[in-house]
Amino acid sequence: MKQSSDSPIILLLSRVISPYIMLFGLYVIFHGHYSPGGGFQGGAMLAASILLIRISAEEKVYELQFKKSFDIPLGALGVLIFLGVGLIAMLLGGNFLDYHFLPMDWMPKADVRAMGILLIEVGVGLAVMTILVAIYDNLLEDEDA
Amino acid sequence: MKIINYSSLVLVGLLLIYASLGLPYRGDTEALVNKEISLIGTPVASSYYIQNAYKDTNTPNIVTSILGDYRSFDTLGEEVVIFTAGIICFLLLSRERKSETK
């Protein structure tokens, strides 16, 4: 895309819609214990809200929302959250990704496992969001030059 | 030639429809896939999940507790696949690398 859309209507509309998509994506991630959803779906919706601004606004504007240089490091952080939860459980005496052994003693064991699921869903959502945005950024990079 | 193509398509479609008539109804307790004990006498994993998933993980959504807890290693693999795709795009397409080679 050589130039972003010149129309202020499109920019205004996507600026209004984008936060609601983002909010719903967060809801899908954090409510995945009780309703359909989870890290992958919620991460895709967060990516949709970011890409909407990227399509409609110019680079100076969308760099304010989510910097290009954060794409790959945050994706790696998402994978590391998942791996880290598994490794902590392994270091504290359980199997890999056995949430029973996470260091949260003030809760009953079933709740600890629910918290472990929540942690890895956050990691998955972060990785999916940033990687989808990173693929878009890298595909468009040459045309901008 | 075209007639053979289309007729074979229709034949395969009819075969699939005929085969689907033999499938068990959803939620049929007599069907083999819904039994607690499999054909060879071993317990079936899905019945364990249905009976114990809420007690084990305190999560009402069984799908989430299976994907995130019992089968989390598989989910880790999926996430690594997505991350690998992003890294490959970054390595192949990023601008800094191209300017180095030129």
gemmi code that builds the backbone of each chain (N, CA, C; Angstrom):
import gemmi

chains = {
    "A": [
        ("MET", (0.854, -1.194, 0.000), (0.000, 0.000, 0.000), (0.886, 1.239, 0.000)),
        ("LYS", (0.929, 1.947, -1.106), (1.832, 3.091, -1.193), (1.384, 4.216, -0.286)),
        ("GLN", (0.103, 4.500, -0.339), (-0.417, 5.576, 0.498), (-1.608, 5.048, 1.269)),
        ("SER", (-1.763, 5.557, 2.474), (-2.972, 5.190, 3.198), (-4.145, 5.985, 2.614)),
        ("SER", (-5.322, 5.569, 3.031), (-6.526, 6.212, 2.497), (-6.552, 7.690, 2.872)),
        ("ASP", (-6.940, 8.540, 1.923), (-6.982, 9.974, 2.197), (-8.262, 10.389, 2.914)),
        ("SER", (-9.241, 9.499, 2.883), (-10.551, 9.905, 3.385), (-10.544, 10.037, 4.903)),
        ("PRO", (-10.919, 11.191, 5.438), (-10.999, 11.315, 6.902), (-12.133, 10.502, 7.502)),
        ("ILE", (-13.142, 10.184, 6.669), (-14.271, 9.396, 7.197), (-13.788, 8.005, 7.593)),
        ("ILE", (-12.986, 7.391, 6.711), (-12.501, 6.033, 7.000), (-11.623, 6.048, 8.247)),
        ("LEU", (-10.762, 7.060, 8.338), (-9.885, 7.138, 9.511), (-10.700, 7.305, 10.787)),
        ("LEU", (-11.694, 8.187, 10.752), (-12.509, 8.424, 11.943), (-13.269, 7.160, 12.332)),
        ("LEU", (-13.847, 6.499, 11.322), (-14.641, 5.301, 11.619), (-13.752, 4.210, 12.212)),
        ("SER", (-12.571, 3.997, 11.628), (-11.729, 2.928, 12.170), (-11.170, 3.307, 13.533)),
        ("ARG", (-10.988, 4.628, 13.760), (-10.544, 5.016, 15.102), (-11.627, 4.780, 16.138)),
        ("VAL", (-12.890, 4.870, 15.710), (-13.979, 4.587, 16.664), (-14.106, 3.086, 16.896)),
        ("ILE", (-14.005, 2.298, 15.814), (-14.297, 0.864, 15.933), (-13.151, 0.115, 16.609)),
        ("SER", (-11.912, 0.531, 16.336), (-10.755, -0.248, 16.771), (-10.697, -0.535, 18.274)),
        ("PRO", (-10.958, 0.446, 19.151), (-10.905, 0.113, 20.585), (-11.944, -0.908, 21.008)),
        ("TYR", (-13.113, -0.892, 20.357), (-14.134, -1.867, 20.738), (-13.737, -3.269, 20.326)),
        ("ILE", (-13.114, -3.381, 19.128), (-12.622, -4.706, 18.716), (-11.558, -5.180, 19.694)),
        ("MET", (-10.696, -4.251, 20.108), (-9.627, -4.616, 21.037), (-10.192, -5.065, 22.378)),
        ("LEU", (-11.209, -4.335, 22.851), (-11.843, -4.690, 24.122), (-12.490, -6.068, 24.037)),
        ("PHE", (-13.149, -6.330, 22.905), (-13.791, -7.634, 22.751), (-12.755, -8.743, 22.644)),
        ("GLY", (-11.601, -8.439, 22.020), (-10.531, -9.432, 21.967), (-10.029, -9.783, 23.350)),
        ("LEU", (-9.836, -8.748, 24.186), (-9.408, -9.006, 25.569), (-10.449, -9.825, 26.315)),
        ("TYR", (-11.739, -9.500, 26.081), (-12.816, -10.264, 26.719), (-12.757, -11.730, 26.305)),
        ("VAL", (-12.516, -11.966, 24.986), (-12.474, -13.349, 24.505), (-11.324, -14.104, 25.160)),
        ("ILE", (-10.169, -13.416, 25.335), (-9.037, -14.099, 25.974), (-9.349, -14.415, 27.428)),
        ("PHE", (-9.794, -13.389, 28.187), (-9.907, -13.574, 29.634), (-11.190, -14.280, 30.050)),
        ("HIS", (-12.154, -14.385, 29.140), (-13.376, -15.108, 29.471), (-13.366, -16.498, 28.856)),
        ("GLY", (-12.194, -16.943, 28.372), (-12.126, -18.245, 27.725), (-12.418, -19.408, 28.644)),
        ("HIS", (-12.361, -19.184, 29.978), (-12.682, -20.270, 30.904), (-14.173, -20.570, 30.938)),
        ("TYR", (-14.982, -19.583, 30.558), (-16.417, -19.746, 30.755), (-17.206, -19.780, 29.460)),
        ("SER", (-16.599, -19.348, 28.357), (-17.333, -19.277, 27.103), (-16.382, -19.667, 25.982)),
        ("PRO", (-16.898, -19.923, 24.789), (-15.999, -20.232, 23.683), (-14.995, -19.114, 23.473)),
        ("GLY", (-13.774, -19.475, 23.181), (-12.736, -18.473, 22.981), (-11.443, -18.950, 23.584)),
        ("GLY", (-10.467, -18.074, 23.588), (-9.169, -18.425, 24.126), (-8.099, -17.569, 23.486)),
        ("GLY", (-6.860, -17.994, 23.663), (-5.746, -17.179, 23.209), (-5.719, -16.944, 21.715)),
        ("PHE", (-5.948, -17.984, 20.928), (-5.825, -17.835, 19.487), (-6.888, -16.883, 18.936)),
        ("GLN", (-8.125, -17.099, 19.332), (-9.206, -16.275, 18.796), (-9.071, -14.836, 19.260)),
        ("GLY", (-8.813, -14.664, 20.569), (-8.678, -13.308, 21.093), (-7.477, -12.590, 20.502)),
        ("GLY", (-6.373, -13.317, 20.287), (-5.206, -12.705, 19.680), (-5.485, -12.253, 18.262)),
        ("ALA", (-6.258, -13.047, 17.522), (-6.605, -12.644, 16.160), (-7.454, -11.376, 16.166)),
        ("MET", (-8.355, -11.244, 17.173), (-9.180, -10.030, 17.223), (-8.343, -8.818, 17.606)),
        ("LEU", (-7.404, -8.982, 18.536), (-6.510, -7.863, 18.870), (-5.711, -7.444, 17.644)),
        ("ALA", (-5.241, -8.442, 16.877), (-4.506, -8.113, 15.657), (-5.407, -7.374, 14.676)),
        ("ALA", (-6.687, -7.767, 14.601), (-7.610, -7.091, 13.691), (-7.763, -5.629, 14.062)),
        ("SER", (-7.849, -5.344, 15.374), (-8.017, -3.951, 15.783), (-6.783, -3.130, 15.466)),
        ("ILE", (-5.597, -3.739, 15.560), (-4.377, -2.990, 15.242), (-4.242, -2.809, 13.739)),
        ("LEU", (-4.575, -3.872, 12.983), (-4.427, -3.778, 11.521), (-5.407, -2.789, 10.917)),
        ("LEU", (-6.563, -2.608, 11.572), (-7.535, -1.633, 11.054), (-6.935, -0.233, 11.037)),
        ("ILE", (-6.245, 0.123, 12.118), (-5.574, 1.429, 12.154), (-4.441, 1.454, 11.134)),
        ("ARG", (-3.733, 0.347, 10.981), (-2.602, 0.331, 10.041), (-3.080, 0.519, 8.614)),
        ("ILE", (-4.258, -0.017, 8.280), (-4.758, 0.135, 6.915), (-5.202, 1.568, 6.676)),
        ("SER", (-5.868, 2.182, 7.666), (-6.534, 3.457, 7.385), (-5.643, 4.658, 7.652)),
        ("ALA", (-4.653, 4.553, 8.525), (-3.861, 5.731, 8.869), (-2.468, 5.612, 8.271)),
        ("GLU", (-1.750, 6.736, 8.318), (-0.384, 6.702, 7.804), (0.574, 6.247, 8.898)),
        ("GLU", (1.836, 6.077, 8.498), (2.774, 5.418, 9.408), (2.981, 6.204, 10.693)),
        ("LYS", (2.996, 7.557, 10.559), (3.245, 8.373, 11.750), (2.169, 8.138, 12.804)),
        ("VAL", (0.937, 7.882, 12.339), (-0.169, 7.704, 13.280), (-0.132, 6.314, 13.894)),
        ("TYR", (0.037, 5.282, 13.062), (-0.092, 3.945, 13.662), (1.135, 3.537, 14.455)),
        ("GLU", (2.264, 4.240, 14.243), (3.407, 3.967, 15.116), (3.101, 4.378, 16.553)),
        ("LEU", (2.176, 5.352, 16.716), (1.783, 5.744, 18.070), (1.017, 4.629, 18.762)),
        ("GLN", (0.240, 3.871, 17.977), (-0.572, 2.834, 18.614), (0.261, 1.607, 18.951)),
        ("PHE", (1.009, 1.117, 17.963), (1.784, -0.109, 18.195), (3.013, -0.039, 17.307)),
        ("LYS", (4.190, 0.051, 17.925), (5.404, 0.273, 17.144), (5.770, -0.974, 16.343)),
        ("LYS", (6.312, -0.722, 15.130), (6.745, -1.832, 14.286), (7.825, -2.664, 14.953)),
        ("SER", (8.721, -1.985, 15.680), (9.876, -2.698, 16.222), (9.495, -3.584, 17.404)),
        ("PHE", (8.247, -3.447, 17.906), (7.829, -4.299, 19.025), (7.294, -5.655, 18.574)),
        ("ASP", (7.071, -5.821, 17.246), (6.383, -7.020, 16.762), (7.041, -8.305, 17.231)),
        ("ILE", (8.269, -8.517, 16.747), (8.913, -9.812, 16.993), (9.293, -9.980, 18.462)),
        ("PRO", (9.844, -8.952, 19.154), (10.177, -9.168, 20.576), (8.980, -9.537, 21.433)),
        ("LEU", (7.828, -8.890, 21.197), (6.659, -9.246, 22.010), (6.142, -10.639, 21.667)),
        ("GLY", (6.256, -11.040, 20.396), (5.881, -12.414, 20.038), (6.744, -13.423, 20.759)),
        ("ALA", (8.063, -13.129, 20.799), (8.966, -14.016, 21.528), (8.609, -14.036, 23.006)),
        ("LEU", (8.205, -12.871, 23.540), (7.806, -12.833, 24.949), (6.593, -13.725, 25.199)),
        ("GLY", (5.639, -13.729, 24.251), (4.464, -14.587, 24.406), (4.844, -16.051, 24.471)),
        ("VAL", (5.748, -16.474, 23.574), (6.185, -17.876, 23.607), (6.929, -18.163, 24.901)),
        ("LEU", (7.728, -17.161, 25.357), (8.510, -17.392, 26.576), (7.617, -17.478, 27.810)),
        ("ILE", (6.478, -16.754, 27.819), (5.549, -16.892, 28.946), (5.064, -18.334, 29.038)),
        ("PHE", (4.651, -18.864, 27.884), (4.165, -20.251, 27.847), (5.256, -21.205, 28.329)),
        ("LEU", (6.456, -21.092, 27.717), (7.549, -21.989, 28.100), (7.927, -21.797, 29.557)),
        ("GLY", (7.903, -20.525, 30.031), (8.307, -20.252, 31.398), (7.372, -20.881, 32.404)),
        ("VAL", (6.045, -20.821, 32.125), (5.095, -21.466, 33.035), (5.381, -22.960, 33.114)),
        ("GLY", (5.644, -23.564, 31.939), (5.963, -24.991, 31.939), (7.236, -25.294, 32.694)),
        ("LEU", (8.261, -24.451, 32.503), (9.555, -24.727, 33.140), (9.482, -24.506, 34.641)),
        ("ILE", (8.705, -23.470, 35.095), (8.570, -23.255, 36.539), (7.925, -24.477, 37.183)),
        ("ALA", (6.873, -24.989, 36.513), (6.225, -26.183, 37.066), (7.197, -27.357, 37.105)),
        ("MET", (8.069, -27.437, 36.099), (9.006, -28.557, 36.072), (10.070, -28.395, 37.155)),
        ("LEU", (10.552, -27.142, 37.351), (11.598, -26.924, 38.353), (11.080, -27.168, 39.756)),
        ("LEU", (9.774, -26.944, 39.992), (9.233, -27.123, 41.335), (8.754, -28.548, 41.569)),
        ("GLY", (9.134, -29.475, 40.709), (8.928, -30.875, 41.036), (7.869, -31.594, 40.247)),
        ("GLY", (7.199, -30.920, 39.331), (6.171, -31.609, 38.560), (6.657, -31.969, 37.185)),
        ("ASN", (5.724, -32.375, 36.333), (6.054, -32.577, 34.933), (6.044, -31.240, 34.227)),
        ("PHE", (6.512, -31.235, 32.968), (6.471, -30.023, 32.159), (5.015, -29.617, 31.943)),
        ("LEU", (4.695, -28.337, 32.240), (3.346, -27.772, 32.105), (2.345, -28.406, 33.063)),
        ("ASP", (2.806, -28.932, 34.186), (1.888, -29.481, 35.187), (1.571, -28.367, 36.182)),
        ("TYR", (0.409, -27.709, 36.008), (0.139, -26.476, 36.749), (-0.087, -26.704, 38.241)),
        ("HIS", (-0.255, -27.966, 38.646), (-0.389, -28.260, 40.071), (0.732, -27.646, 40.895)),
        ("PHE", (1.931, -27.564, 40.282), (3.121, -27.225, 41.061), (3.492, -25.763, 40.964)),
        ("LEU", (2.637, -24.926, 40.360), (2.941, -23.499, 40.299), (2.950, -22.920, 41.710)),
        ("PRO", (3.810, -21.932, 41.985), (3.942, -21.429, 43.363), (2.808, -20.491, 43.755)),
        ("MET", (1.595, -20.995, 43.838), (0.461, -20.187, 44.306), (-0.255, -20.980, 45.378)),
        ("ASP", (0.329, -20.990, 46.586), (-0.142, -21.886, 47.623), (-1.417, -21.406, 48.294)),
        ("TRP", (-1.754, -20.086, 48.112), (-2.909, -19.578, 48.833), (-4.233, -19.984, 48.198)),
        ("MET", (-4.161, -20.682, 47.071), (-5.386, -21.094, 46.400), (-5.501, -22.608, 46.413)),
        ("PRO", (-6.716, -23.135, 46.332), (-6.843, -24.589, 46.156), (-6.266, -25.024, 44.814)),
        ("LYS", (-5.892, -26.309, 44.726), (-5.128, -26.781, 43.573), (-5.898, -26.622, 42.270)),
        ("ALA", (-7.228, -26.789, 42.316), (-8.008, -26.647, 41.090), (-7.934, -25.221, 40.570)),
        ("ASP", (-7.952, -24.233, 41.485), (-7.845, -22.839, 41.064), (-6.467, -22.534, 40.511)),
        ("VAL", (-5.435, -23.181, 41.081), (-4.086, -22.965, 40.561), (-4.019, -23.427, 39.115)),
        ("ARG", (-4.677, -24.553, 38.819), (-4.661, -25.022, 37.429), (-5.422, -24.062, 36.528)),
        ("ALA", (-6.525, -23.484, 37.028), (-7.248, -22.491, 36.223), (-6.365, -21.280, 35.951)),
        ("MET", (-5.595, -20.843, 36.973), (-4.693, -19.710, 36.769), (-3.597, -20.053, 35.775)),
        ("GLY", (-3.110, -21.290, 35.805), (-2.096, -21.702, 34.828), (-2.633, -21.635, 33.414)),
        ("ILE", (-3.891, -22.086, 33.227), (-4.510, -21.996, 31.904), (-4.605, -20.539, 31.477)),
        ("LEU", (-4.989, -19.657, 32.422), (-5.118, -18.235, 32.078), (-3.776, -17.652, 31.651)),
        ("LEU", (-2.702, -18.020, 32.373), (-1.375, -17.493, 32.024), (-0.967, -17.897, 30.622)),
        ("ILE", (-1.165, -19.180, 30.285), (-0.708, -19.582, 28.951), (-1.612, -19.002, 27.878)),
        ("GLU", (-2.905, -18.749, 28.212), (-3.763, -18.120, 27.197), (-3.294, -16.702, 26.911)),
        ("VAL", (-2.858, -15.991, 27.958), (-2.322, -14.647, 27.744), (-1.083, -14.713, 26.855)),
        ("GLY", (-0.205, -15.702, 27.118), (0.982, -15.849, 26.285), (0.631, -16.132, 24.836)),
        ("VAL", (-0.347, -17.040, 24.629), (-0.755, -17.375, 23.264), (-1.351, -16.151, 22.577)),
        ("GLY", (-2.199, -15.403, 23.297), (-2.826, -14.229, 22.690), (-1.801, -13.189, 22.284)),
        ("LEU", (-0.820, -12.953, 23.161), (0.234, -11.981, 22.846), (0.998, -12.412, 21.600)),
        ("ALA", (1.364, -13.698, 21.541), (2.160, -14.167, 20.401), (1.360, -14.080, 19.111)),
        ("VAL", (0.088, -14.516, 19.134), (-0.712, -14.504, 17.904), (-0.912, -13.079, 17.405)),
        ("MET", (-1.239, -12.157, 18.337), (-1.454, -10.767, 17.939), (-0.214, -10.191, 17.282)),
        ("THR", (0.928, -10.294, 17.957), (2.127, -9.639, 17.433), (2.611, -10.300, 16.149)),
        ("ILE", (2.449, -11.609, 16.022), (2.961, -12.261, 14.813), (2.091, -11.904, 13.620)),
        ("LEU", (0.773, -11.827, 13.804), (-0.083, -11.420, 12.681), (0.262, -10.008, 12.231)),
        ("VAL", (0.485, -9.100, 13.192), (0.865, -7.735, 12.843), (2.233, -7.716, 12.178)),
        ("ALA", (3.153, -8.574, 12.670), (4.505, -8.592, 12.106), (4.496, -9.060, 10.660)),
        ("ILE", (3.655, -10.070, 10.365), (3.581, -10.547, 8.982), (3.074, -9.430, 8.067)),
        ("TYR", (2.044, -8.709, 8.523), (1.522, -7.586, 7.728), (2.606, -6.538, 7.513)),
        ("ASP", (3.302, -6.160, 8.571), (4.328, -5.114, 8.456), (5.433, -5.528, 7.491)),
        ("ASN", (5.891, -6.776, 7.628), (7.004, -7.198, 6.787), (6.597, -7.344, 5.337)),
        ("LEU", (5.344, -7.739, 5.090), (4.899, -7.867, 3.700), (4.825, -6.507, 3.028)),
        ("LEU", (4.468, -5.464, 3.786), (4.284, -4.152, 3.175), (5.554, -3.320, 3.162)),
        ("GLU", (6.595, -3.789, 3.807), (7.740, -2.928, 4.014), (8.390, -2.488, 2.707)),
        ("ASP", (8.509, -3.410, 1.757), (9.229, -3.077, 0.530), (8.468, -2.080, -0.321)),
        ("GLU", (7.129, -2.150, -0.300), (6.364, -1.241, -1.141), (6.450, 0.187, -0.639)),
        ("ASP", (6.624, 0.350, 0.671), (6.722, 1.706, 1.195), (8.025, 2.370, 0.785)),
        ("ALA", (9.062, 1.582, 0.593), (10.387, 2.168, 0.364), (10.462, 2.895, -0.983)),
    ],
    "B": [
        ("MET", (-14.913, -36.775, -22.072), (-14.042, -36.715, -20.894), (-14.725, -35.960, -19.753)),
        ("LYS", (-15.396, -34.841, -20.157), (-16.071, -34.055, -19.130), (-17.166, -34.862, -18.428)),
        ("ILE", (-17.847, -35.693, -19.254), (-18.949, -36.484, -18.687), (-18.411, -37.443, -17.634)),
        ("ILE", (-17.245, -38.026, -17.909), (-16.656, -38.962, -16.941), (-16.315, -38.220, -15.644)),
        ("ASN", (-15.741, -37.030, -15.804), (-15.395, -36.253, -14.611), (-16.606, -35.988, -13.737)),
        ("TYR", (-17.652, -35.424, -14.371), (-18.823, -35.048, -13.578), (-19.521, -36.255, -12.991)),
        ("SER", (-19.593, -37.353, -13.785), (-20.302, -38.527, -13.259), (-19.527, -39.139, -12.109)),
        ("SER", (-18.178, -39.097, -12.179), (-17.416, -39.638, -11.046), (-17.596, -38.760, -9.818)),
        ("LEU", (-17.711, -37.440, -10.050), (-17.968, -36.526, -8.922), (-19.292, -36.861, -8.251)),
        ("VAL", (-20.326, -37.040, -9.099), (-21.651, -37.363, -8.541), (-21.616, -38.700, -7.825)),
        ("LEU", (-20.893, -39.661, -8.401), (-20.821, -40.987, -7.775), (-20.175, -40.916, -6.397)),
        ("VAL", (-19.063, -40.176, -6.313), (-18.393, -40.063, -5.015), (-19.292, -39.348, -4.019)),
        ("GLY", (-20.017, -38.329, -4.494), (-20.941, -37.627, -3.601), (-22.022, -38.538, -3.076)),
        ("LEU", (-22.597, -39.342, -3.980), (-23.634, -40.282, -3.546), (-23.066, -41.292, -2.559)),
        ("LEU", (-21.827, -41.737, -2.806), (-21.183, -42.695, -1.899), (-21.029, -42.090, -0.510)),
        ("LEU", (-20.599, -40.810, -0.469), (-20.425, -40.159, 0.831), (-21.754, -40.016, 1.556)),
        ("ILE", (-22.811, -39.640, 0.801), (-24.129, -39.505, 1.433), (-24.591, -40.850, 1.977)),
        ("TYR", (-24.370, -41.918, 1.188), (-24.761, -43.255, 1.644), (-23.994, -43.640, 2.905)),
        ("ALA", (-22.689, -43.316, 2.926), (-21.887, -43.682, 4.095), (-22.327, -42.890, 5.320)),
        ("SER", (-22.753, -41.622, 5.113), (-23.130, -40.812, 6.272), (-24.407, -41.326, 6.920)),
        ("LEU", (-25.200, -42.101, 6.178), (-26.417, -42.641, 6.792), (-26.095, -43.644, 7.891)),
        ("GLY", (-24.885, -44.244, 7.841), (-24.523, -45.219, 8.851), (-23.938, -44.635, 10.111)),
        ("LEU", (-23.716, -43.300, 10.130), (-23.117, -42.691, 11.317), (-24.109, -42.675, 12.473)),
        ("PRO", (-23.617, -42.738, 13.712), (-24.526, -42.659, 14.860), (-25.054, -41.245, 15.033)),
        ("TYR", (-26.219, -41.120, 15.639), (-26.762, -39.795, 15.919), (-25.956, -39.125, 17.015)),
        ("ARG", (-25.982, -37.780, 17.032), (-25.209, -37.044, 18.034), (-25.825, -37.257, 19.415)),
        ("GLY", (-24.983, -37.597, 20.362), (-25.473, -37.822, 21.706), (-26.092, -39.195, 21.917)),
        ("ASP", (-25.907, -40.103, 20.951), (-26.453, -41.452, 21.083), (-25.624, -42.216, 22.110)),
        ("THR", (-26.260, -42.612, 23.227), (-25.493, -43.262, 24.286), (-25.090, -44.686, 23.919)),
        ("GLU", (-25.764, -45.277, 22.912), (-25.425, -46.641, 22.525), (-24.279, -46.682, 21.525)),
        ("ALA", (-23.924, -45.501, 20.936), (-22.866, -45.502, 19.921), (-21.527, -45.834, 20.551)),
        ("LEU", (-20.644, -46.424, 19.730), (-19.374, -46.922, 20.260), (-18.481, -45.786, 20.739)),
        ("VAL", (-18.532, -44.610, 20.031), (-17.624, -43.523, 20.415), (-18.031, -42.907, 21.744)),
        ("ASN", (-19.267, -43.084, 22.168), (-19.706, -42.457, 23.404), (-19.672, -43.404, 24.599)),
        ("LYS", (-19.186, -44.625, 24.371), (-19.131, -45.573, 25.489), (-17.974, -45.218, 26.431)),
        ("GLU", (-18.130, -45.657, 27.686), (-17.072, -45.405, 28.649), (-15.902, -46.364, 28.471)),
        ("ILE", (-16.213, -47.570, 28.004), (-15.183, -48.603, 27.789), (-15.127, -48.879, 26.290)),
        ("SER", (-13.903, -48.898, 25.741), (-13.770, -49.078, 24.301), (-13.928, -50.553, 23.940)),
        ("LEU", (-13.828, -50.870, 22.637), (-14.050, -52.234, 22.143), (-13.120, -53.243, 22.802)),
        ("ILE", (-11.855, -52.836, 23.019), (-10.887, -53.788, 23.552), (-10.818, -53.741, 25.074)),
        ("GLY", (-11.764, -53.043, 25.723), (-11.864, -53.118, 27.171), (-11.084, -52.086, 27.932)),
        ("THR", (-10.474, -51.094, 27.253), (-9.746, -50.046, 27.959), (-10.652, -48.827, 28.147)),
        ("PRO", (-10.440, -48.048, 29.214), (-11.258, -46.856, 29.412), (-10.956, -45.787, 28.358)),
        ("VAL", (-11.999, -45.049, 27.954), (-11.864, -44.033, 26.917), (-11.499, -42.703, 27.577)),
        ("ALA", (-10.571, -41.945, 26.946), (-10.073, -40.714, 27.567), (-11.157, -39.662, 27.675)),
        ("SER", (-12.038, -39.569, 26.665), (-12.997, -38.464, 26.672), (-13.956, -38.572, 27.842)),
        ("SER", (-14.292, -39.778, 28.264), (-15.201, -39.890, 29.405), (-14.517, -39.428, 30.686)),
        ("TYR", (-13.188, -39.650, 30.777), (-12.474, -39.122, 31.948), (-12.559, -37.599, 31.972)),
        ("TYR", (-12.366, -36.953, 30.796), (-12.405, -35.491, 30.761), (-13.781, -34.974, 31.156)),
        ("ILE", (-14.832, -35.615, 30.612), (-16.180, -35.131, 30.900), (-16.487, -35.250, 32.384)),
        ("GLN", (-15.996, -36.341, 33.025), (-16.333, -36.537, 34.436), (-15.471, -35.698, 35.370)),
        ("ASN", (-14.187, -35.472, 35.007), (-13.255, -34.902, 35.978), (-12.706, -33.532, 35.631)),
        ("ALA", (-13.023, -32.993, 34.426), (-12.374, -31.747, 34.016), (-12.730, -30.610, 34.966)),
        ("TYR", (-13.983, -30.526, 35.386), (-14.339, -29.411, 36.267), (-13.720, -29.567, 37.652)),
        ("LYS", (-13.698, -30.791, 38.154), (-13.103, -31.008, 39.478), (-11.607, -30.724, 39.469)),
        ("ASP", (-10.926, -31.099, 38.372), (-9.474, -30.930, 38.325), (-9.071, -29.474, 38.168)),
        ("THR", (-9.733, -28.755, 37.258), (-9.221, -27.438, 36.878), (-10.137, -26.296, 37.263)),
        ("ASN", (-11.318, -26.561, 37.786), (-12.250, -25.500, 38.181), (-12.573, -24.578, 36.997)),
        ("THR", (-12.671, -25.149, 35.811), (-12.950, -24.387, 34.602), (-14.194, -24.958, 33.936)),
        ("PRO", (-15.274, -24.166, 33.839), (-16.513, -24.728, 33.283), (-16.408, -25.141, 31.817)),
        ("ASN", (-15.489, -24.506, 31.055), (-15.379, -24.815, 29.634), (-14.410, -25.979, 29.448)),
        ("ILE", (-14.960, -27.162, 29.103), (-14.115, -28.351, 29.004), (-13.094, -28.193, 27.900)),
        ("VAL", (-13.491, -27.515, 26.806), (-12.566, -27.355, 25.679), (-11.324, -26.598, 26.116)),
        ("THR", (-11.527, -25.519, 26.894), (-10.377, -24.753, 27.366), (-9.499, -25.586, 28.277)),
        ("SER", (-10.125, -26.370, 29.178), (-9.303, -27.123, 30.120), (-8.544, -28.236, 29.408)),
        ("ILE", (-9.113, -28.795, 28.320), (-8.359, -29.821, 27.585), (-7.223, -29.173, 26.803)),
        ("LEU", (-7.533, -28.078, 26.075), (-6.491, -27.444, 25.254), (-5.407, -26.819, 26.116)),
        ("GLY", (-5.782, -26.241, 27.249), (-4.812, -25.509, 28.040), (-4.136, -26.318, 29.113)),
        ("ASP", (-4.741, -27.414, 29.526), (-4.169, -28.149, 30.648), (-3.759, -29.572, 30.258)),
        ("TYR", (-4.735, -30.402, 29.878), (-4.378, -31.802, 29.596), (-3.530, -31.915, 28.345)),
        ("ARG", (-3.841, -31.093, 27.342), (-3.107, -31.185, 26.074), (-2.330, -29.899, 25.799)),
        ("SER", (-1.737, -29.320, 26.859), (-1.094, -28.019, 26.666), (0.179, -28.131, 25.850)),
        ("PHE", (0.795, -29.295, 25.815), (2.008, -29.443, 25.012), (1.690, -29.249, 23.533)),
        ("ASP", (0.514, -29.714, 23.133), (0.072, -29.530, 21.753), (-0.150, -28.052, 21.454)),
        ("THR", (-0.749, -27.331, 22.412), (-0.968, -25.899, 22.230), (0.354, -25.149, 22.141)),
        ("LEU", (1.334, -25.586, 22.936), (2.673, -24.981, 22.845), (3.241, -25.158, 21.447)),
        ("GLY", (3.052, -26.357, 20.873), (3.524, -26.587, 19.512), (2.854, -25.670, 18.509)),
        ("GLU", (1.532, -25.468, 18.660), (0.818, -24.571, 17.740), (1.367, -23.155, 17.828)),
        ("GLU", (1.617, -22.706, 19.065), (2.118, -21.348, 19.231), (3.500, -21.213, 18.610)),
        ("VAL", (4.347, -22.231, 18.772), (5.688, -22.167, 18.187), (5.604, -22.148, 16.668)),
        ("VAL", (4.611, -22.869, 16.096), (4.434, -22.838, 14.641), (4.124, -21.415, 14.170)),
        ("ILE", (3.203, -20.733, 14.873), (2.848, -19.370, 14.480), (4.056, -18.445, 14.620)),
        ("PHE", (4.784, -18.616, 15.720), (5.963, -17.772, 15.935), (7.007, -18.020, 14.843)),
        ("THR", (7.164, -19.291, 14.443), (8.121, -19.599, 13.374), (7.711, -18.925, 12.069)),
        ("ALA", (6.409, -18.923, 11.778), (5.941, -18.258, 10.556), (6.291, -16.779, 10.581)),
        ("GLY", (6.098, -16.131, 11.743), (6.437, -14.719, 11.851), (7.920, -14.465, 11.688)),
        ("ILE", (8.741, -15.340, 12.299), (10.189, -15.178, 12.187), (10.632, -15.347, 10.735)),
        ("ILE", (10.038, -16.329, 10.034), (10.415, -16.566, 8.636), (10.072, -15.342, 7.795)),
        ("CYS", (8.868, -14.776, 8.008), (8.502, -13.567, 7.272), (9.490, -12.445, 7.572)),
        ("PHE", (9.855, -12.313, 8.829), (10.790, -11.256, 9.217), (12.140, -11.450, 8.528)),
        ("LEU", (12.635, -12.694, 8.517), (13.962, -12.933, 7.945), (13.959, -12.770, 6.434)),
        ("LEU", (12.854, -13.194, 5.781), (12.842, -13.141, 4.317), (12.545, -11.752, 3.793)),
        ("LEU", (11.710, -10.993, 4.496), (11.150, -9.785, 3.894), (11.628, -8.486, 4.497)),
        ("SER", (12.368, -8.523, 5.605), (12.640, -7.246, 6.255), (13.644, -6.438, 5.442)),
        ("ARG", (13.546, -5.127, 5.537), (14.235, -4.233, 4.611), (15.734, -4.202, 4.881)),
        ("GLU", (16.122, -4.264, 6.145), (17.539, -4.123, 6.481), (18.374, -5.200, 5.816)),
        ("ARG", (17.847, -6.404, 5.779), (18.595, -7.518, 5.224), (18.818, -7.334, 3.735)),
        ("LYS", (17.777, -6.831, 3.039), (17.901, -6.680, 1.595), (18.947, -5.628, 1.252)),
        ("SER", (18.986, -4.542, 2.032), (19.942, -3.485, 1.702), (21.371, -3.954, 1.945)),
        ("GLU", (21.537, -4.906, 2.853), (22.888, -5.437, 3.073), (23.397, -6.179, 1.854)),
        ("THR", (22.521, -6.981, 1.234), (22.984, -7.826, 0.144), (23.244, -7.020, -1.120)),
        ("LYS", (22.572, -5.864, -1.265), (22.706, -5.122, -2.518), (24.027, -4.379, -2.594)),
    ],
}
model = gemmi.Model(1)
for chain_id, residues in chains.items():
    chain = gemmi.Chain(chain_id)
    for i, (resn, *xyz) in enumerate(residues, 1):
        res = gemmi.Residue()
        res.name, res.seqid = resn, gemmi.SeqId(i, " ")
        for name, pos in zip(("N", "CA", "C"), xyz):
            atom = gemmi.Atom()
            atom.name, atom.element = name, gemmi.Element(name[0])
            atom.pos, atom.b_iso = gemmi.Position(*pos), 0.0
            res.add_atom(atom)
        chain.add_residue(res)
    model.add_chain(chain)
structure = gemmi.Structure()
structure.add_model(model)
structure.setup_entities()
